[in-house]
Amino acid sequence: MGAYKIFLEIFLAMVGMGYWWSGKRHGNMRLMGCGIALGLFPYFVDGPWMLLLIGLTLVAFPIVFRGE
C-alpha cells in the first residue's frame, strides 16, 4: 500500500464525514449518501488512480447536481 493511497483514503474519508454531517444537519439525503459512499468505497477499490477517479466523482456529484 503506497503513501498516495493512504493519503487519498484519509482525505476522502474526511470530505465524506463533512458531507454526511452537512447533509444530516440540513436534511439533504444527497449529501448524506455521498458522504457514506466516500467513507465506504475505499475499502473496495485497490488502485490509487481508480480511488482518485471515483473519489473526485463523488465529491463533485453534490456540487454539480445541487439544485435538482
Secondary structure, 3 states (H helix, E strand, C coil): CCHHHHHHHHHHHHHHHHHHHHHHHHCCHHHHHHHHHHHHHHHCCCCHHHHHHHHHHHHHHHHHCCCC
